């Protein structure tokens, strides 16, 4: 995988939905990678186009598009399904199954 250049210090970030009254709503988290987050941030927060974001991240425009598409889908799922969103370097891997 080609390295991506990010403009923030990577550390896990968690967004939790909550009801107006009561405890936070918990569910199976959705995991967004740092490069998806960065593409989303550059395009929707900073207002760059995909070509400019690709130059900033030092990756192809196609890779930015794939990161952005994935990030948009994850944000939509988080909002509609009211699930936590975790921005992290990589989603946790499920424990390996042992054959019996």
N, C-alpha and C positions, 0 to 999 in steps of 0.2 A: 504494500500500500504506500502510495506517495505521501510524504508528510504534508500536513496542513498547517498553515500559519494562522494562529488565533490571536486575537487582540485582548485576551483576558487571561488571567491566571486560572488554569483548570482546577476546579474543586467541585464536588457534587453539590447540586442545587435541587431542592425538592419543593414542588408547588402542590399544596393540598387543597382540594375543594372543601368548602364548609357551608353548612346551612346557616341561615340568618341567626338562628338560635340553636344552641347545642354544640356538641363536639364536632371536630372535623369529620368529614365523610371519608371513609377508608375503603379501598378496593385494591384489586391487583394493579400495581403501578405500570405506567407506560414509561419506557426508557428512551431518552433522546441522547444521541451522542454529541460530543462537543462540536464536531464539524457541522452537524445538522443545526445546532443552536447558533453557531457563528454565521452560517449562510442565512438563516432566518433573521438574525439580528442585523446583519449588514444590509439586507434588502428591505426589510419592513421597518426597522428602527432608524437606520442611517439613510435610507432612501437610495441606495446604490442600485444600478441595474446588474443583471447577472454577469455581464462581462467585467464590470468594475469589481464586483465581489470576487470573481475568479482570480483577477490580478492580485487583489489584496490577500487572498488565501493561497495564492501560488498553485492553483489547480486549474483544470479545464472548466470551461463554461458548462459542459455536459455534466461534470461531477457536481458543480454547484447546483444545477437544476435537480439532479437526483437527491442531493442533500435537502434542498428546499422542499421538494415534493414530499419527501418522507417526514420532514419537520411539520409541514402543514397538516398532513394526515394525523400525526400524533397529537397536535394541538386540538384538532377537531374531535378526535376520540376522547381526549381529556375533558373537553367541555361538554360534549353530548353525553358521555357515559359517566361523567362525574368521578373520574379516577385520578389518583395522584400522578404527577409528571415528574420524573427524576432525570435531570441532566447530569450525565456521567461519562467517563471515558469509554466505558463498554458495559453493556448490560450484564448482570450476573449470569453465569452459566448454570443450567440446572445440574443437580448432582448426577453423576454417571450412574446409569442403571446397571445393576449386577445381574447377570444371567443365572438363573437357577433351574 
